[in-house]
Every structure is written in C-alpha cells, then in structure tokens.
C-alpha cells in the first residue's frame, strides 16, 4: 500500500497492525469513532531512532513538515484541581500554552505535564503520544489547521510507527474540541 503523504516503505491499514500499537490506541482504533474505522487509518512502520520530527521529515519526505502534527500533554491547575489535556498542533507551530490552552481549560496555571504523568496516564510512549485512545477524562484540544489537512501524520502511541489520519477524523474523536489560535 502507498501512503497518501510521505515516502514510506511499509504502510498498511491500521486494522492490520493493531498488535504493534499500545493497548489504548489499538482498542480505540478497533472500536472506531464517528464513523471512522481502523481500515481508514494508515499505519507506517518506522524506525524509533528517527521518530523526532526533524529527523523523520529528512528520512520520509519534506512534505511531512507541513502535514505532521504533534500531540503535547499539558497540566492545567486551578487551586488543587489538575486537568490533563492533549493539544494537537501542526509540527511547524507550537501550542499557545499560556493563551488559548489556558483560557480553554479555565486554569490559572498551565505547564507541560511531567513525562511520568503523561506516559503513566496515557499508556503510551513519550515522544509517540497520539490523540487516539487518550483517557476519556482528558481534554482534547485541536488546532483548526490540523483538522483542515486532508491527511495528517501523528504519533501511534509508540515511537515505532506513525499513523496517517484524515484531519477531520481527529475532530470526530470523543471529546475533541477545535480551539482557534491553539497553534502559533
């Protein structure tokens, strides 16, 4: 199978690769959401040593710089209450942590979640966290530019492999909210 973006030697429907994915991601893909099924999502098997965006783009195609998205985990605090949130922005941008994200979360202070918290709570590998299969109580914030992409390359929950997803499919994820100005 040929992936719709990038140059990958090993691409298949995610439905055929569930065994390569962390349990929460495999479960979410198997169940589907909003009419999206795992056979519409593409898994590309890649070397974990080239998982970071700059190196990944160098290996698999410059067009991926414009169609890759990063999923970062934030911790919003208001009093003693901590809210975890995943924010998805195109990789050429960064999350407006203290503006759009903080405002949407209604938090007094927002910071990047500790690695142990992000990994432990999500059940995914650091550097591969994906919006698919996140805990239901997390906020899921998407920049409109991500949703507008025909195809978006995102993490697979593991540093080995990536998922290629229609941008609109991410907006259909349970609890997803499109937030203007999230990516700056």
C-alpha positions in Angstrom: 0.0 0.0 0.0 1.2 3.5 -0.8 0.7 6.2 1.9 -1.1 9.3 0.8 1.8 11.5 2.2 5.5 11.0 2.7 7.7 8.2 1.3 7.3 5.1 3.4 8.4 1.5 2.6 6.0 -0.1 5.0 2.4 1.2 5.1 -0.8 -0.7 5.8 -4.3 -0.1 7.2 -4.0 0.3 11.0 -6.6 -2.6 11.3 -3.8 -4.9 10.2 -1.3 -3.5 12.7 -3.2 -3.4 16.0 -0.6 -5.7 17.6 2.1 -3.1 17.1 0.2 -0.4 19.0 -0.2 0.3 22.7 -3.4 -1.2 24.2 -5.3 2.1 24.5 -4.6 3.1 20.8 -5.4 -0.4 19.5 -8.6 -0.5 21.5 -9.7 2.9 20.2 -8.9 2.0 16.6 -10.7 -1.3 16.8 -13.8 0.3 18.2 -13.7 3.3 15.8 -15.4 6.6 16.4 -17.7 9.0 14.5 -17.9 6.6 11.5 -14.1 6.3 11.3 -12.8 2.7 11.3 -9.2 1.3 11.6 -9.1 0.4 7.9 -9.4 4.1 7.1 -6.3 4.9 9.2 -2.9 4.1 7.8 0.0 2.8 10.0 3.5 3.3 8.8 6.2 1.2 10.4 9.2 3.3 11.1 12.5 3.2 13.0 12.2 4.7 16.5 15.6 6.3 16.1 14.1 8.7 13.6 10.9 9.4 15.4 11.5 13.1 16.2 10.0 15.5 13.6 13.1 17.0 12.0 14.9 13.7 11.5 11.7 12.0 10.5 11.0 14.5 7.8 14.6 14.2 6.5 14.1 10.4 6.1 10.5 10.2 4.8 9.8 13.4 2.8 9.9 17.2 3.2 6.2 17.4 2.6 5.6 15.9 6.0 6.8 19.1 7.7 3.5 20.7 6.6 1.3 17.7 7.3 2.7 16.4 10.6 1.1 17.2 13.9 2.4 17.0 17.4 0.4 15.9 20.4 1.6 17.5 23.6 0.2 16.9 27.1 -0.5 19.8 29.4 -1.4 20.0 33.1 -3.8 22.8 33.9 -4.1 23.8 37.6 -6.8 25.8 39.3 -6.5 25.6 43.1 -5.8 21.9 44.0 -7.5 20.6 40.8 -5.3 19.4 38.0 -6.7 18.9 34.5 -4.7 16.9 31.9 -5.1 17.9 28.3 -3.7 16.8 25.0 -3.1 19.6 22.4 -2.6 18.8 18.8 -1.0 21.3 16.5 0.9 21.1 13.2 4.6 20.4 13.8 5.7 23.7 12.3 3.8 25.5 15.1 3.8 25.4 18.9 1.0 25.2 21.4 -0.2 28.6 22.8 0.1 27.2 26.3 -0.5 30.4 28.3 -3.1 31.8 25.9 -5.5 29.6 24.1 -4.9 26.4 26.0 -5.0 28.1 29.5 -8.1 30.0 28.6 -10.0 27.0 27.2 -9.1 24.9 30.3 -10.1 27.7 32.7 -6.8 27.2 34.5 -4.8 29.7 36.5 -1.5 28.0 35.5 -0.7 25.6 32.7 2.5 23.7 32.0 3.7 20.7 30.1 2.8 17.6 32.1 5.6 15.7 33.7 6.9 12.8 31.4 5.9 10.2 34.1 2.4 11.6 34.3 1.9 11.8 30.5 3.2 8.3 30.0 1.6 6.7 33.0 -1.9 8.2 32.4 -2.0 7.7 28.7 -0.5 4.2 28.5 1.7 5.4 25.6 5.4 6.1 25.0 6.8 9.5 25.5 7.5 11.0 22.1 4.8 9.0 20.5 1.6 10.1 22.3 -1.3 10.3 20.0 -4.8 11.8 20.4 -6.3 8.4 19.6 -7.0 6.3 22.7 -6.4 9.0 25.3 -8.2 8.7 28.7 -11.8 9.9 28.4 -11.4 12.5 31.2 -8.6 14.3 29.4 -9.4 17.5 27.4 -8.5 17.1 23.7 -7.8 20.4 22.0 -7.1 20.6 18.3 -5.9 23.5 16.2 -8.1 24.2 13.2 -5.1 23.9 10.9 -4.8 20.2 11.9 -8.5 19.5 11.1 -8.2 21.3 7.8 -5.4 19.0 6.5 -6.6 16.2 4.2 -4.1 13.8 5.7 -2.2 14.3 9.0 0.8 12.3 10.3 0.5 11.7 14.0 2.1 9.5 16.6 1.0 5.9 17.0 1.3 5.8 20.8 4.7 4.3 20.3 8.0 5.7 19.0 7.9 2.9 16.5 5.5 3.8 13.7 3.1 6.7 12.9 -0.5 7.0 11.9 -1.8 8.8 8.9 -5.3 10.1 9.6 -7.8 12.3 7.8 -7.7 15.7 9.6 -11.5 15.7 10.0 -11.3 12.3 11.7 -9.4 13.8 14.6 -12.2 16.3 15.1 -14.6 13.4 15.4 -12.7 11.9 18.3 -14.7 11.7 21.5 -14.4 15.0 23.5 -12.3 16.7 20.8 -12.7 20.5 20.7 -11.3 22.7 17.9 -9.7 25.8 19.5 -8.9 28.8 17.4 -5.4 30.1 18.0 -4.1 26.9 19.7 -1.2 26.6 17.3 1.1 29.7 17.0 
